[in-house]
């Protein structure tokens, strides 16, 4: 399940773009909606696709906002990943520090990614098959007492089923750099380098 | 015995999904006449959707046009040099599909309908 643009604040939030009237505590209302959707869909993974923080002067304590934005997900024990949007670091806390906060939250799969790649939070995750332990080999051995024993090897035959790429698409222009939605060669070179098949599988033609 | 080569299956990377916040911008060059060129800038994120080959209907689900286009205003070739060059295998012969099957963005909120 993808969750986009929560725009959470330090406060309980100000409602906008909604016909609901009166409307107060938008963050609480959003969390309630998220909880209902998570219970209905029961996803295996949640992806937050940016602007978890509202910025615009309302998310001045990023740590407190980050502590609450994923609560509906973490309370249900669901693993989650996230990318940054253009508002997330608007009120001071850097992307690098926010990555560290998020990595400290339960069930977080967030990674900072390589430092030589433009942006923060460029990483990939691999979805593996849910294979149970499989008996691989049976080996009969005879000891010096001519007893026959069996050595049983177990291992997981997990197969790489799906790759998830997470990229930082930048934020508003700061100084001379216009980074709004602009990917530069370090990022698209990176997706070619990192996507080498560790365990490729067969496709039907 | 003759060597049997697989003709119904091929080794390839798994499918990929890609997530990033701001939708992409892609420019396209159009040459309408041999004497002059007109450059058409079109944002790929908002281009006409593909058509389902089975039904003939556009692959366009959900609401749209609730707000202006929110894609990037500049690009450095990520779509053509990045996404379209990430293939399922290293084979360059015909039939090699793109590794990334879905790109998913955020950023564009849409306003609620009255």
Interface residues (C-beta under 8 A of the other chain):
Chain A: X2 X4 X5 X17 X18 X19 X47 X49 X50 X51 X81 X83 X84 X85 X86 X126 X127 X160 X161 X162 X163 X164 X165 X166 X167 X168 X169 X170 X178 X180 X181 X182 X183 X184 X185 X187 X188 X189 X191 X192 X195 X197 X200 X201 X202 X203 X204 X205
Chain B: X7 X8 X9 X10 X11 X12 X13 X14 X15 X16 X17 X18 X19 X20 X21 X22 X23 X24 X25 X71 X72 X73 X74 X75 X76 X77 X78 X81 X82 X83 X85 X86 X88 X89 X95 X99 X100 X104 X105 X106 X107 X109 X111 X112 X114
